[in-house]
């Protein structure tokens, strides 16, 4: 029974968690770009103006935010497909083949790399932005809701919680995909072990058959 397959159920739970964490990346990052009028604060720097107290921002490439969102969307799609696929296995009482398990393990390893790169971009990029903010405010969070860049018309009401949520989602997704990669690798190892047992049993049967056929009649 598939319900007794702890590994399969663990994978299903992992993909559900991955789906939730992907939304923790997509939604706040999309909201951030909307509130910043298409600008991306990741790795953006600026200079505080003495005359009006405004931040003259040198905006970094929008590609940083777009990459993080794209990784989140990819995770969301993969998790949806895998949740549907594994749910069918649980319902039918079956499991994936050796080839699909191997492909799944390779895909999880690739998504681990994408997740950690997205998490690093959010963390380092946000730190770069906050280094400018703390030149005027006691902490980065204190700039929430302040009109620090009227020229670009950005809204700072939610940037801190949005980037914090995205950072949590990215690192959480990385940890989840590491776990899913381990589960997939264990499944591949189990299939490989079963295949070796089947080959050994086949060879043993052939040996017994050959020995039986070579026994001289009395």
N, C-alpha and C positions, 0 to 999 in steps of 0.2 A: 504494500500500500504506500502511495506517495505521502500520505499524512504522517507516516512513520519515518519518512526521510527527513531527518533533521537538517541535513545540508541543503536540501531543496527549499525548505521552509525558511532557513536562515537567509538564503539568497533572496527569496521573495520579500522578506522583511527589510533586507538591505536596500533593495530597489525602491521600496516605499519610502524609506528614510531619504534616499538619494533624490527622489522626486520632490519631497518637501523642501530639501535643502537647495535644490536647483531653483525653486520659486523664491527662496530667500536671497538668491543672487539676481535673478531676472527682474523681479518687481522693484526692489529699491534702487537698482542701478538705472532702470528705465525712468523711474520717478525723479532721480537726481538729474539726469540729462534734460528732462522736461523742465524742471525748476531752474536749471542753469542755462536755459535757452540753447541747448545743443552743445554747450561747453562741457568739458570733462575736467574735474579738479585733480585727477590723478596726475602727479608729477608737475602740476602747474605751480608757477612761482610768481611772486609779485613784490612790489615796492610800495610801502606806505607813504602817501603824500602828506607833507606837513601842512599845506594850506587848507585842505578840506578833510583830512583824515581818512581818505578813501584808499583802497588798495588798487594799484595799477597792476593788473594781472597780465602776465605773459602766459597765455593758455597753452598747455601741452596738446599733443595730438589727440583727437577724438578717438583714434584707433584703440587706445588703451581701454576706454570704457566699452567700446564696441566689441573688443575681443573678449572681455569678461562676460558680457551679455551673450555673445555667441557660444561660449563654452557652456554657460548656463542653459541655453536653449538646446544644445546638443545633448547635455545630460538629461534634460526633461524628456526629450524624444526617446532616447535610449531606455530610460526608466519606464516610460509608458509601454513601449514595445515588450520589454522584458517582464513587466508585471502581468501583461496579458498572456504572454507566452508561458510563463511559469504557472500562472493560475490554471491554464489548460492542463498542464502536466499534473498538477495537484488534483484537479477534477477527474482526469482520466486514469490516475494512478500509474502514470508512466514517468519517464525522465528523458533528458536529452541524450543524443548520441555522443560518441567520443569526438567526432569532428566538430560538432556544434559547441561542445564543452571547451575544446581547444581554442576555437574562434572567440568564444566568450572570454576566456582567460586573457587572450591577447588584447581584446577590446578593452577590458577592464584595466589592463596595464597602461594602455594608451590614454585612457581617460584619467588615470592617476596623474600622469605627466601633465595633461591639460589642466587638471584641477589645481595642482600645486603651482603651476605657472600663473594661473588666474589669481590664486590666493596671494602669491608674492607680489603681483602687480597692485592689487588692492591695498595690501598692507604698506608696501614701500611708497606707493603713490600717495596714499592718504597721509603718511608721515611727512612727506615732502610739503604737502599743502599746509599741514598743521604747524610746521616749523615757521612759516610766514605768519600764521594767525597768532601764535603765542608771542610774537614781537610786540603786539598791541594788547592782547587779552591774556588773562591769567592762564586760561586753558583753551584748547580748541573748541570744546563744547560751549564755552561762553560766547562764541561768535554766532551761535544759533539765533536766528531771527534778527540779526543786526544788518543794517544797510552798509555793507563794506565795499560794494561795487555797484553804485547807481548807474555808472556809464554803460555797463553791460546788462543792467536790469535783471540780475540774478536774484533768486529767492533763496535765502539761507535758512529758512525755517526748519527744514528737515534733513539738511545734509549730513549732520553728525550721526543721527540714528540710522539714516539710510546707508551710509558707508560702513557703519559699524555692523549693521545687519548683513550687508553683502560680504564683509570680511568674515563674519561668523559662518555664513553659509558656504563660502569658498573653502575655508579650512575644514569645516565639518564634512563637506562633500569629498574633500581629499581623503580624510580618514575613512569615510564610508566606502570609497572606491578601492582603497587599500584592502579593506575587509572583504569586499566583493571579489577582488583579484585573488585573495587567499582562498576563498571558498571555491572559486572556479578552478584554481590550481589543484586543490585537494580533490575535486571531482575528476580532473584529468588523471591525477595519480591513481585514483581508485579504479578508473577504467583501464589504465595501463596495467595495474596489478591483476585485475580480472582477466584481461587478455593474456597475460603471462600464465595464469592458472589454467585457462582454457587450452593454450598451446601445450603446456606440460601434460595435461590430461589426455590430449589427443596423441601426443608422442608415446605416452604410457600405454594407451590402448593399442596403438600400432605395434609397439614392442611385444605386447602380450599376444596379439594376433599372429605376428611373425613367429614367435616362439611356439605357439600352438600349432601352426602350420608346418613347422620344421620338425615336430616330434615324430619319430618313426613309429609306424604301427606295430603292435605286438603280434 
